Amino acid sequence: MSARNTAVQLITKAGTLFGALFLVGVLLAAIPAHKSQPAQTSGAQESQSTPANTTNMPGMDMNDEHSAEAGAVHDMASGAHDAHNLHMYMTAPRPQIPGDVLRANEIVTQLRDGIEKYKDYHVALEDGLKIFMPEIPQPEYHFTSYKNGFLGRLNFDPSRPTSLLYKKTSGGYELVGAMYTMPKRATEEELNARVPLSIASWHLHTNLCLPPRDQMRSADFTKFGLKGSIATQDACEAAGGRFQPSIFGWTVHVYPYEDSLDKIFAMHHHMD
């Protein structure tokens, strides 16, 4: 076996190990949110407790805490979203410079070509993409590639998004867009180098207060979690919670079948 083939296999295996993390970030990105004031994200630590549907994560068992947190995210997805503004940081728009529009259009063209075959969602499943929490009603369903999410940390290939975005239909799923990801440590300059900040806004989930571990089933999720009212470390500690300055990574959505750049790089799919 050549050194190149060996390296490719090692990268693929490593990508699979990171799959659970990407799938969790995916669901959070599916929850509608609006632009808010920047939150402090320096000194962020990794979340110690990750809501997940382990049906889609081989090798993991669903324990009580994971189950309860998944239920909390379900509640967020189907409830009000005003409080979610407290937990969202979005990059500020930059003045447009020569080349931004051209670069954005090139991203769209490459993305369309790269995901064309996935208009048949069965092909996405056959290629190993995983649906995050398919049993939970969502505005968009994320079909995530473990490998693409990992490779996306190393270099940007517009034809290789971390996730595909589908709308549920009576006959299955309709492809409407895609999502790119970057590690939360990425700078705004690095984000801009991938998708121009004059065209699109990347977003990051911030200021999360998780309930005490022994109260996951009974916690008040109007206070805790991503729609909770608690958004500072002092308030979180006073409530006995576990504060996370930022969680998961940067994400940006792209809807390449729309007819204008503002709709293509919108936070959520444009609905007529």
The 8 nearest C-alpha neighbors of each residue, nearest first, counted from 0:
[[1, 4, 2, 5, 3, 6, 8, 7],
 [2, 0, 4, 3, 5, 6, 7, 8],
 [1, 3, 5, 4, 6, 0, 7, 8],
 [4, 2, 6, 1, 5, 7, 0, 8],
 [5, 3, 7, 1, 6, 2, 8, 0],
 [6, 4, 2, 8, 3, 7, 9, 1],
 [5, 7, 9, 3, 4, 8, 2, 10],
 [6, 8, 4, 10, 5, 9, 11, 3],
 [9, 7, 11, 5, 6, 10, 12, 4],
 [8, 10, 6, 12, 11, 7, 13, 5],
 [11, 9, 13, 7, 8, 12, 14, 6],
 [10, 12, 14, 8, 9, 13, 146, 7],
 [13, 11, 15, 9, 14, 10, 8, 16],
 [12, 14, 10, 16, 15, 11, 9, 17],
 [13, 15, 146, 149, 11, 17, 12, 16],
 [14, 16, 18, 145, 12, 17, 13, 146],
 [17, 15, 13, 14, 18, 12, 19, 145],
 [16, 18, 14, 15, 20, 19, 145, 21],
 [19, 17, 145, 15, 21, 20, 16, 22],
 [18, 20, 22, 21, 17, 56, 23, 16],
 [21, 19, 23, 18, 22, 17, 24, 247],
 [20, 22, 24, 18, 23, 19, 25, 148],
 [21, 23, 25, 19, 24, 20, 18, 131],
 [24, 22, 25, 20, 21, 26, 51, 19],
 [25, 23, 21, 27, 22, 26, 247, 28],
 [24, 26, 22, 28, 23, 27, 21, 141],
 [27, 25, 29, 28, 23, 24, 131, 22],
 [28, 26, 24, 29, 25, 30, 23, 72],
 [27, 29, 25, 26, 30, 24, 250, 31],
 [30, 28, 26, 27, 139, 31, 25, 138],
 [29, 31, 28, 76, 27, 32, 26, 75],
 [32, 30, 29, 80, 33, 267, 28, 76],
 [33, 31, 83, 84, 30, 80, 34, 87],
 [34, 32, 84, 35, 31, 87, 83, 266],
 [33, 35, 89, 84, 32, 36, 87, 88],
 [36, 34, 84, 33, 88, 37, 87, 89],
 [35, 37, 38, 88, 34, 89, 87, 85],
 [38, 36, 88, 35, 39, 89, 87, 90],
 [37, 39, 88, 40, 36, 205, 206, 87],
 [40, 38, 41, 37, 244, 205, 206, 245],
 [39, 41, 244, 245, 43, 38, 42, 205],
 [42, 40, 43, 39, 244, 245, 184, 44],
 [41, 43, 40, 44, 244, 245, 39, 184],
 [44, 42, 244, 245, 41, 40, 45, 243],
 [43, 45, 46, 42, 243, 245, 244, 246],
 [44, 46, 246, 47, 43, 247, 243, 245],
 [47, 45, 48, 246, 243, 44, 49, 247],
 [48, 46, 45, 49, 44, 241, 243, 209],
 [49, 47, 46, 50, 65, 64, 209, 68],
 [48, 50, 51, 46, 47, 65, 23, 68],
 [51, 49, 68, 69, 65, 23, 48, 52],
 [52, 50, 69, 53, 23, 65, 49, 66],
 [51, 53, 54, 132, 55, 69, 50, 131],
 [52, 54, 56, 55, 51, 61, 59, 60],
 [53, 55, 52, 56, 57, 61, 132, 59],
 [54, 56, 53, 52, 57, 129, 131, 130],
 [57, 55, 53, 54, 19, 59, 58, 52],
 [58, 56, 59, 55, 53, 54, 60, 19],
 [57, 59, 56, 60, 53, 54, 55, 16],
 [60, 58, 57, 53, 56, 61, 54, 55],
 [59, 61, 62, 53, 58, 54, 57, 56],
 [60, 62, 53, 65, 66, 59, 63, 52],
 [63, 61, 65, 64, 60, 66, 67, 59],
 [62, 64, 66, 65, 67, 61, 216, 215],
 [63, 65, 67, 66, 62, 215, 68, 212],
 [66, 64, 50, 68, 62, 67, 63, 51],
 [65, 67, 63, 69, 64, 68, 62, 70],
 [68, 66, 70, 64, 69, 216, 65, 215],
 [67, 69, 50, 71, 65, 70, 66, 64],
 [70, 68, 50, 72, 66, 71, 67, 51],
 [71, 69, 73, 67, 68, 72, 74, 66],
 [70, 72, 68, 74, 73, 69, 67, 75],
 [71, 73, 75, 69, 74, 70, 76, 68],
 [74, 72, 70, 76, 71, 75, 69, 77],
 [73, 75, 71, 72, 77, 76, 78, 70],
 [76, 74, 72, 78, 73, 77, 226, 71],
 [75, 77, 73, 74, 30, 78, 72, 137],
 [76, 78, 74, 75, 73, 79, 136, 137],
 [79, 77, 75, 76, 74, 80, 73, 226],
 [80, 78, 81, 75, 77, 82, 226, 76],
 [79, 81, 83, 82, 226, 32, 78, 31],
 [82, 80, 83, 84, 79, 226, 32, 85],
 [83, 81, 226, 84, 80, 85, 228, 227],
 [82, 84, 226, 80, 85, 81, 86, 225],
 [85, 83, 82, 86, 87, 35, 81, 33],
 [86, 84, 83, 82, 87, 230, 35, 206],
 [85, 87, 205, 84, 83, 206, 204, 225],
 [88, 86, 204, 84, 205, 203, 85, 35],
 [87, 89, 37, 203, 202, 38, 204, 35],
 [90, 88, 202, 201, 200, 34, 91, 203],
 [89, 91, 200, 201, 202, 92, 88, 196],
 [90, 92, 89, 93, 200, 196, 197, 37],
 [93, 91, 197, 196, 90, 200, 94, 199],
 [94, 92, 197, 196, 95, 91, 198, 195],
 [95, 93, 197, 96, 92, 196, 198, 99],
 [94, 96, 197, 93, 99, 97, 198, 100],
 [95, 97, 99, 98, 94, 197, 100, 93],
 [98, 96, 99, 95, 100, 101, 102, 94],
 [97, 99, 101, 100, 102, 96, 95, 103],
 [100, 98, 102, 101, 97, 96, 195, 103],
 [101, 99, 103, 102, 98, 104, 198, 97],
 [102, 100, 98, 104, 103, 99, 105, 97],
 [101, 103, 105, 99, 100, 104, 98, 106],
 [104, 102, 100, 106, 105, 101, 99, 107],
 [105, 103, 107, 101, 106, 102, 100, 108],
 [106, 104, 102, 108, 107, 103, 109, 101],
 [105, 107, 103, 109, 104, 157, 108, 110],
 [106, 108, 104, 110, 105, 109, 255, 111],
 [109, 107, 105, 111, 110, 106, 104, 112],
 [110, 108, 158, 112, 106, 111, 107, 157],
 [111, 109, 158, 113, 107, 157, 112, 108],
 [110, 112, 108, 113, 114, 109, 115, 107],
 [111, 113, 109, 110, 115, 114, 108, 158],
 [112, 114, 158, 110, 111, 115, 109, 159],
 [113, 115, 117, 111, 116, 112, 110, 158],
 [116, 114, 117, 112, 111, 118, 113, 110],
 [115, 117, 118, 114, 119, 122, 113, 123],
 [118, 116, 119, 114, 115, 120, 123, 122],
 [117, 119, 174, 116, 120, 115, 173, 114],
 [118, 120, 117, 121, 122, 116, 123, 174],
 [121, 119, 123, 122, 117, 118, 172, 124],
 [120, 122, 124, 119, 123, 125, 117, 126],
 [123, 121, 125, 120, 124, 119, 117, 126],
 [124, 122, 126, 120, 121, 125, 117, 128],
 [123, 125, 121, 128, 127, 126, 122, 120],
 [124, 126, 122, 127, 123, 121, 128, 120],
 [127, 125, 123, 124, 128, 122, 121, 144],
 [126, 128, 124, 125, 129, 123, 144, 143],
 [129, 127, 144, 143, 124, 142, 123, 126],
 [128, 130, 142, 143, 131, 127, 55, 124],
 [131, 129, 142, 141, 133, 132, 143, 128],
 [130, 132, 133, 141, 129, 22, 142, 26],
 [133, 131, 134, 135, 52, 130, 55, 26],
 [132, 134, 135, 131, 130, 140, 136, 137],
 [133, 135, 132, 136, 131, 137, 130, 52],
 [134, 136, 133, 132, 137, 73, 76, 131],
 [137, 135, 134, 138, 133, 77, 76, 73],
 [136, 138, 139, 135, 140, 76, 29, 77],
 [139, 137, 140, 29, 166, 136, 30, 31],
 [140, 138, 166, 137, 165, 164, 29, 141],
 [139, 141, 165, 164, 137, 166, 142, 130],
 [142, 140, 164, 163, 130, 131, 162, 143],
 [141, 143, 130, 129, 163, 162, 128, 140],
 [144, 142, 162, 128, 129, 141, 161, 145],
 [143, 145, 128, 147, 146, 161, 162, 148],
 [146, 144, 18, 15, 148, 14, 147, 143],
 [145, 147, 14, 149, 144, 148, 11, 15],
 [148, 146, 161, 150, 144, 149, 145, 151],
 [149, 147, 161, 151, 145, 146, 150, 144],
 [148, 150, 14, 146, 151, 147, 152, 145],
 [149, 151, 147, 153, 152, 148, 146, 154],
 [152, 150, 148, 153, 154, 149, 155, 147],
 [151, 153, 150, 149, 154, 181, 182, 148],
 [152, 154, 150, 151, 155, 149, 181, 148],
 [155, 153, 151, 152, 150, 156, 193, 149],
 [154, 156, 151, 157, 193, 153, 152, 159],
 [155, 157, 159, 158, 154, 151, 160, 109],
 [158, 156, 110, 159, 106, 109, 155, 160],
 [157, 159, 110, 113, 109, 156, 160, 112],
 [158, 160, 157, 156, 147, 113, 161, 110],
 [161, 159, 179, 162, 178, 177, 158, 147],
 [160, 162, 148, 147, 179, 144, 143, 178],
 [163, 161, 143, 178, 142, 160, 177, 141],
 [162, 164, 177, 142, 141, 176, 178, 143],
 [165, 163, 176, 141, 177, 140, 175, 139],
 [166, 164, 174, 140, 173, 139, 175, 172],
 [165, 167, 173, 139, 172, 140, 168, 174],
 [166, 168, 172, 171, 173, 165, 169, 139],
 [169, 167, 171, 170, 172, 166, 173, 165],
 [168, 170, 171, 167, 172, 173, 166, 165],
 [171, 169, 168, 172, 167, 173, 120, 166],
 [170, 172, 168, 169, 167, 173, 120, 166],
 [173, 171, 167, 168, 166, 165, 120, 174],
 [172, 174, 166, 165, 175, 167, 168, 118],
 [173, 175, 165, 118, 164, 176, 172, 166],
 [176, 174, 165, 164, 254, 173, 166, 256],
 [175, 177, 254, 164, 253, 163, 174, 255],
 [176, 178, 163, 164, 253, 162, 252, 160],
 [177, 179, 252, 162, 251, 160, 161, 253],
 [178, 180, 160, 161, 251, 250, 252, 177],
 [181, 179, 250, 249, 161, 178, 251, 248],
 [180, 182, 249, 248, 152, 183, 250, 185],
 [183, 181, 248, 184, 185, 249, 152, 180],
 [184, 182, 248, 185, 249, 181, 247, 203],
 [183, 185, 182, 186, 248, 181, 43, 249],
 [186, 184, 183, 182, 189, 181, 187, 190],
 [187, 185, 189, 188, 190, 184, 183, 191],
 [186, 188, 190, 189, 191, 185, 90, 196],
 [189, 187, 191, 186, 190, 192, 185, 193],
 [188, 190, 192, 186, 187, 191, 185, 193],
 [189, 191, 187, 193, 192, 188, 194, 186],
 [192, 190, 195, 188, 194, 196, 193, 189],
 [191, 193, 189, 190, 194, 188, 195, 187],
 [194, 192, 191, 190, 195, 155, 189, 157],
 [193, 195, 191, 192, 190, 196, 103, 199],
 [196, 194, 191, 197, 198, 99, 199, 192],
 [197, 195, 199, 191, 198, 92, 93, 200],
 [196, 198, 93, 95, 92, 195, 94, 199],
 [199, 197, 196, 195, 264, 200, 261, 103],
 [200, 198, 196, 264, 197, 195, 201, 194],
 [201, 199, 90, 196, 89, 202, 251, 92],
 [200, 202, 251, 250, 90, 89, 249, 199],
 [203, 201, 89, 249, 250, 88, 200, 90],
 [202, 204, 249, 88, 87, 248, 205, 89],
 [205, 203, 87, 86, 246, 245, 88, 202],
 [204, 206, 245, 86, 244, 87, 207, 246],
 [207, 205, 244, 230, 86, 243, 245, 231],
 [206, 208, 243, 205, 242, 224, 225, 230],
 [207, 209, 242, 223, 241, 235, 224, 240],
 [208, 210, 241, 240, 224, 223, 207, 242],
 [209, 211, 240, 223, 215, 212, 218, 241],
 [212, 210, 240, 214, 213, 239, 209, 241],
 [211, 213, 214, 215, 210, 64, 209, 240],
 [212, 214, 211, 215, 216, 210, 64, 217],
 [215, 213, 217, 211, 218, 212, 216, 210],
 [214, 216, 218, 217, 212, 67, 213, 64],
 [217, 215, 67, 214, 218, 64, 63, 213],
 [216, 218, 214, 215, 219, 213, 67, 220],
 [219, 217, 214, 215, 220, 216, 210, 223],
 [218, 220, 221, 222, 223, 217, 210, 227],
 [221, 219, 223, 222, 227, 218, 224, 71],
 [220, 222, 227, 219, 223, 228, 226, 224],
 [223, 221, 227, 228, 220, 229, 219, 224],
 [224, 222, 227, 220, 208, 209, 221, 210],
 [225, 223, 227, 226, 209, 208, 207, 220],
 [226, 224, 227, 83, 86, 207, 223, 75],
 [227, 225, 83, 82, 224, 75, 80, 221],
 [226, 228, 222, 223, 221, 224, 225, 229],
 [227, 229, 222, 82, 230, 221, 226, 223],
 [230, 228, 222, 227, 231, 235, 223, 234],
 [229, 231, 206, 228, 85, 207, 208, 86],
 [232, 230, 234, 233, 229, 235, 206, 242],
 [231, 233, 235, 234, 242, 236, 230, 206],
 [234, 232, 236, 235, 231, 237, 238, 242],
 [235, 233, 237, 231, 236, 232, 229, 238],
 [234, 236, 232, 240, 238, 237, 233, 208],
 [235, 237, 239, 233, 238, 240, 234, 232],
 [236, 238, 234, 235, 239, 233, 240, 232],
 [239, 237, 235, 236, 240, 234, 210, 211],
 [238, 240, 236, 237, 211, 235, 241, 210],
 [241, 239, 210, 211, 235, 209, 236, 238],
 [242, 240, 209, 208, 210, 235, 211, 243],
 [241, 243, 208, 232, 207, 235, 209, 240],
 [242, 244, 207, 245, 206, 208, 46, 44],
 [245, 243, 206, 43, 205, 40, 207, 242],
 [246, 244, 205, 43, 243, 40, 206, 204],
 [247, 245, 204, 46, 205, 45, 248, 243],
 [246, 248, 24, 183, 245, 204, 20, 249],
 [249, 247, 183, 182, 181, 203, 246, 250],
 [248, 250, 181, 203, 183, 180, 202, 182],
 [251, 249, 180, 201, 202, 179, 181, 248],
 [250, 252, 201, 179, 178, 202, 180, 200],
 [253, 251, 178, 177, 266, 264, 179, 254],
 [252, 254, 264, 177, 263, 176, 255, 178],
 [253, 255, 176, 263, 256, 175, 257, 264],
 [256, 254, 263, 107, 257, 253, 176, 111],
 [255, 257, 254, 258, 175, 263, 176, 111],
 [256, 258, 263, 255, 259, 262, 254, 260],
 [257, 259, 256, 262, 260, 263, 255, 261],
 [260, 258, 262, 261, 257, 263, 264, 256],
 [261, 259, 263, 262, 264, 258, 198, 257],
 [260, 262, 264, 259, 263, 265, 198, 199],
 [263, 261, 265, 260, 259, 264, 257, 269],
 [262, 264, 254, 260, 257, 255, 253, 261],
 [265, 263, 253, 199, 262, 261, 260, 252],
 [266, 264, 262, 267, 263, 261, 268, 252],
 [267, 265, 252, 264, 268, 251, 200, 32],
 [268, 266, 265, 269, 31, 252, 264, 254],
 [267, 269, 270, 265, 254, 266, 262, 175],
 [270, 268, 262, 267, 271, 265, 257, 263],
 [269, 271, 268, 267, 262, 257, 138, 265],
 [270, 269, 268, 257, 262, 267, 258, 175]]
